[in-house]
């Protein structure tokens, strides 16, 4: 596990973007695993900037996202499909047919999880981008999710619902369930790049890097992965 400590969110975002751009330049047909939330937005802005200024192409890449809320269709402004379009996909030359997320309005959640697991089995991520929840979750894999879990239906914790409520008009609008890649799916990526910022994540970062490997802190499993880079600002790294 490599830890890169940056001065601030802007530097963190730039450094993480350089790692992703390097993957794409080395393999124009790379499978890129994307994440949502506030943490990777700056990273995506840097990918867009590089694409426009340097011409890095995403025409041949295939993308897979970590998760999606249940009950929100792709046009809902809080769906992760909408997030990816408006924060990245609309501004680079990715083929939208090659972008993949779990379907939050699939009529059969189990069948949708099976479909997504099959997709991931056929398309191993060359790099998976992660954020980190304040309770140590990765994707929507909440504390005590088994390490051998694959894409599944998740009951979100009150902690996560509260964290995400800032993006909705009220906490009552936040979905209570989601479809998420499992920890096993994440760990099967060839490499992982995590972006973390803010003092509110410092305890989780400390546990992830230096603590016991335990399902109580899902991100601690990353200690077992052979190629993980944590890019965090000094606030998030303040307890290391």
FISE-990176 format. One record per residue (C-alpha): y, x, z; residue number from 1. Coordinates in nm, 3 decimals, always signed. Layout:
// residues N
         v         u         w     k
         Y         X         Z   NUM
...
//
This chain:
// residues 240
         v         u         w     k
    +0.000    +0.000    +0.000     1
    +0.329    +0.150    -0.114     2
    +0.650    +0.034    +0.057     3
    +0.986    +0.083    -0.118     4
    +1.285    +0.012    +0.109     5
    +1.611    -0.072    -0.066     6
    +1.965    -0.115    +0.059     7
    +2.000    -0.482    -0.032     8
    +1.865    -0.776    -0.234     9
    +2.029    -0.656    -0.556    10
    +1.868    -0.313    -0.539    11
    +1.534    -0.470    -0.442    12
    +1.548    -0.700    -0.744    13
    +1.634    -0.418    -0.983    14
    +1.358    -0.190    -0.855    15
    +1.095    -0.465    -0.871    16
    +1.203    -0.559    -1.225    17
    +1.158    -0.196    -1.335    18
    +0.795    -0.213    -1.220    19
    +0.729    -0.532    -1.419    20
    +0.906    -0.401    -1.730    21
    +0.692    -0.087    -1.714    22
    +0.376    -0.301    -1.719    23
    +0.495    -0.495    -2.026    24
    +0.602    -0.184    -2.214    25
    +0.264    -0.022    -2.154    26
    +0.075    -0.340    -2.245    27
    +0.265    -0.593    -2.462    28
    -0.026    -0.837    -2.415    29
    -0.021    -0.815    -2.036    30
    -0.112    -1.108    -1.811    31
    +0.184    -1.156    -1.578    32
    +0.147    -1.350    -1.253    33
    +0.473    -1.515    -1.148    34
    +0.606    -1.652    -0.821    35
    +0.886    -1.895    -0.737    36
    +1.132    -1.931    -0.450    37
    +1.457    -1.747    -0.385    38
    +1.303    -1.400    -0.347    39
    +1.216    -1.330    -0.714    40
    +1.525    -1.488    -0.875    41
    +1.711    -1.156    -0.885    42
    +1.403    -0.987    -1.031    43
    +1.396    -1.248    -1.309    44
    +1.769    -1.202    -1.374    45
    +1.700    -0.831    -1.425    46
    +1.414    -0.908    -1.666    47
    +1.650    -1.129    -1.868    48
    +1.920    -0.862    -1.869    49
    +1.674    -0.596    -1.986    50
    +1.535    -0.828    -2.255    51
    +1.883    -0.894    -2.393    52
    +2.005    -0.534    -2.370    53
    +1.690    -0.336    -2.444    54
    +1.473    -0.580    -2.634    55
    +1.168    -0.574    -2.410    56
    +0.950    -0.842    -2.566    57
    +0.732    -1.104    -2.396    58
    +0.608    -1.266    -2.719    59
    +0.247    -1.165    -2.660    60
    +0.220    -1.189    -2.282    61
    +0.031    -1.464    -2.103    62
    +0.173    -1.590    -1.774    63
    +0.010    -1.756    -1.474    64
    +0.202    -1.897    -1.179    65
    +0.087    -1.901    -0.821    66
    +0.140    -2.265    -0.738    67
    +0.297    -2.605    -0.799    68
    +0.393    -2.899    -0.582    69
    +0.167    -3.204    -0.601    70
    +0.351    -3.511    -0.728    71
    +0.630    -3.334    -0.918    72
    +0.604    -3.337    -1.296    73
    +0.723    -3.047    -1.509    74
    +1.064    -3.211    -1.568    75
    +1.145    -3.260    -1.198    76
    +1.424    -3.021    -1.101    77
    +1.231    -2.898    -0.796    78
    +0.902    -2.844    -0.976    79
    +0.798    -2.485    -1.027    80
    +0.753    -2.549    -1.399    81
    +1.124    -2.638    -1.413    82
    +1.210    -2.336    -1.195    83
    +1.033    -2.095    -1.430    84
    +1.200    -2.241    -1.739    85
    +1.550    -2.235    -1.595    86
    +1.522    -1.899    -1.419    87
    +1.327    -1.702    -1.678    88
    +1.132    -1.857    -1.965    89
    +1.433    -2.014    -2.143    90
    +1.603    -1.673    -2.160    91
    +1.326    -1.443    -2.287    92
    +1.105    -1.460    -2.596    93
    +0.790    -1.575    -2.418    94
    +0.576    -1.826    -2.612    95
    +0.584    -2.138    -2.395    96
    +0.224    -2.213    -2.503    97
    +0.122    -1.896    -2.318    98
    +0.282    -2.000    -1.988    99
    +0.054    -2.155    -1.729   100
    +0.102    -2.334    -1.398   101
    -0.119    -2.571    -1.203   102
    -0.049    -2.932    -1.304   103
    +0.102    -3.105    -1.003   104
    +0.047    -3.453    -1.147   105
    -0.311    -3.408    -1.264   106
    -0.508    -3.724    -1.176   107
    -0.796    -3.522    -1.030   108
    -0.680    -3.235    -0.810   109
    -1.025    -3.078    -0.783   110
    -1.077    -3.081    -1.159   111
    -0.732    -2.924    -1.203   112
    -0.818    -2.649    -0.951   113
    -1.144    -2.584    -1.139   114
    -0.951    -2.561    -1.468   115
    -0.704    -2.313    -1.322   116
    -0.976    -2.100    -1.165   117
    -1.150    -2.078    -1.504   118
    -0.821    -1.972    -1.665   119
    -0.774    -1.697    -1.405   120
    -1.133    -1.580    -1.441   121
    -1.072    -1.527    -1.813   122
    -0.725    -1.375    -1.770   123
    -0.705    -1.121    -1.489   124
    -0.345    -1.058    -1.392   125
    -0.222    -0.710    -1.486   126
    +0.044    -0.761    -1.222   127
    +0.096    -1.045    -0.976   128
    +0.443    -1.098    -0.832   129
    +0.452    -1.228    -0.475   130
    +0.709    -1.337    -0.223   131
    +0.636    -1.359    +0.148   132
    +0.668    -1.663    +0.369   133
    +0.822    -1.622    +0.712   134
    +0.479    -1.714    +0.854   135
    +0.307    -1.457    +0.633   136
    +0.189    -1.693    +0.362   137
    +0.143    -1.577    +0.003   138
    +0.148    -1.841    -0.266   139
    +0.095    -2.154    -0.060   140
    -0.191    -1.994    +0.131   141
    -0.090    -2.086    +0.482   142
    -0.211    -1.910    +0.800   143
    -0.589    -1.927    +0.847   144
    -0.662    -1.981    +0.478   145
    -0.997    -1.807    +0.412   146
    -0.970    -1.478    +0.229   147
    -1.234    -1.594    -0.021   148
    -1.034    -1.903    -0.120   149
    -0.966    -1.982    -0.486   150
    -0.722    -2.234    -0.637   151
    -0.715    -2.531    -0.401   152
    -0.520    -2.827    -0.268   153
    -0.300    -2.721    +0.023   154
    -0.152    -2.921    +0.309   155
    +0.182    -2.749    +0.367   156
    +0.274    -2.655    +0.724   157
    +0.589    -2.783    +0.891   158
    +0.718    -2.424    +0.883   159
    +0.689    -2.408    +0.504   160
    +0.828    -2.759    +0.455   161
    +1.129    -2.663    +0.668   162
    +1.177    -2.335    +0.477   163
    +1.172    -2.520    +0.144   164
    +1.384    -2.817    +0.252   165
    +1.706    -2.626    +0.174   166
    +1.626    -2.683    -0.195   167
    +1.596    -3.062    -0.159   168
    +1.849    -3.330    -0.066   169
    +1.658    -3.392    +0.255   170
    +1.344    -3.265    +0.427   171
    +1.184    -3.604    +0.357   172
    +1.182    -3.525    -0.016   173
    +0.980    -3.204    +0.021   174
    +0.622    -3.259    -0.101   175
    +0.359    -3.225    +0.170   176
    +0.087    -3.087    -0.059   177
    +0.060    -2.832    -0.337   178
    -0.191    -2.666    -0.566   179
    -0.210    -2.293    -0.507   180
    -0.400    -1.992    -0.628   181
    -0.630    -1.882    -0.349   182
    -0.620    -1.546    -0.178   183
    -0.923    -1.431    -0.378   184
    -0.739    -1.511    -0.705   185
    -0.440    -1.306    -0.590   186
    -0.653    -1.014    -0.478   187
    -0.825    -1.001    -0.819   188
    -0.498    -0.894    -0.986   189
    -0.502    -0.534    -1.107   190
    -0.173    -0.470    -0.930   191
    +0.062    -0.661    -0.701   192
    +0.440    -0.636    -0.662   193
    +0.590    -0.816    -0.362   194
    +0.962    -0.874    -0.311   195
    +1.089    -0.944    +0.042   196
    +1.442    -0.965    +0.179   197
    +1.611    -1.072    +0.499   198
    +1.567    -1.023    +0.872   199
    +1.380    -1.353    +0.901   200
    +1.090    -1.187    +0.715   201
    +1.082    -0.869    +0.928   202
    +0.805    -0.984    +1.164   203
    +0.586    -1.091    +0.873   204
    +0.647    -0.759    +0.693   205
    +0.556    -0.564    +1.006   206
    +0.233    -0.760    +1.049   207
    +0.145    -0.732    +0.682   208
    +0.192    -0.355    +0.668   209
    +0.093    -0.239    +1.015   210
    -0.087    -0.527    +1.181   211
    -0.444    -0.646    +1.203   212
    -0.601    -0.779    +0.884   213
    -0.644    -1.142    +0.977   214
    -0.634    -1.486    +0.811   215
    -0.374    -1.576    +1.076   216
    -0.135    -1.365    +0.865   217
    -0.253    -1.418    +0.507   218
    -0.045    -1.133    +0.360   219
    -0.225    -0.880    +0.581   220
    -0.516    -0.898    +0.335   221
    -0.302    -0.696    +0.093   222
    -0.389    -0.387    +0.298   223
    -0.730    -0.411    +0.128   224
    -0.592    -0.411    -0.228   225
    -0.593    -0.077    -0.414   226
    -0.255    -0.119    -0.588   227
    +0.018    -0.303    -0.395   228
    +0.388    -0.220    -0.399   229
    +0.612    -0.389    -0.143   230
    +0.978    -0.378    -0.245   231
    +1.191    -0.490    +0.048   232
    +1.548    -0.456    +0.164   233
    +1.627    -0.274    +0.486   234
    +1.663    -0.600    +0.680   235
    +1.309    -0.709    +0.591   236
    +1.185    -0.355    +0.673   237
    +1.377    -0.331    +0.999   238
    +1.065    -0.347    +1.221   239
    +0.858    -0.094    +1.026   240
//
